[in-house]
Amino acid sequence: MKRFFVALSYLVLIFVLVIGLFVWLDYLELVSVRTWFAPLGNIIGKKDTVKVDKQAADVFYLENLRLGKERQSLALYEASLRQKEETLKEKEIAIKKNEESVIQREKALEEKEKTLNQRINMYEDKMRMIEQNAITLRNMPPNKAASILENYDDQLLIDTLRVTEVLAKKEGVVSVVPLWLSLLPPDRAAAVQRKMTIKPEN
């Protein structure tokens, strides 16, 4: 029994010396003890390693999930901005069309106003000319005035007679229109009197 313990002590001593030798050789970088014992270390530390790797994977997963949500939010925000930009462009186009329509309407109104003013000026010029002519005819002998009026077309004759009546009423004198009509040919005088009873539409 004593010999057994002595032998066992020698074996332990030898094992310790061998371990010390390997550690010393590893320190001197003559051998790589860690490489030899790596499989044993992996077997012993497998559970912790897997746990660490799993924790790291969970962290990366959460980070990737967060980044994915941020990218999704950015994509939605960009889509919203594009939609707003398209809406603004559509409104801008509509405003430009409305401006063009308003400009065209203003031009059309200006043209109508210009045409109306021209017609009014022409009418006023015509009435001034007729009034001046009526004054000239009124100052002539009735027979001479009637011979001149006979050569007028019906419209000019009617306008001259009407202006002459207006001037007579304005001046408070007797109108010479009945006298002129009596000196015209009966058929012409009747046709003119009939047309004078018809009020102008405009």
Buried (B, 14 or more C-beta within 10 A) or exposed (E): EEEEEEEEEEEEEEEEEEEEEBEEEBEEEEEEBEEEEEEEEEEEEEEEEEEEEEEEEEEEEEEEEEEEEEEEEEEEEEEEEEEEEEEEEEEEEEEEEEEEEEEEEEEEEEEEEEEEEEEEEEEEEEEEEBBEBBEEBBEEEBEEBBEBBBEBEEEBBBBBBBBBBBBBEEEEEEBBBEEBBEBBEEEBBEBBBEEBEEEEEE
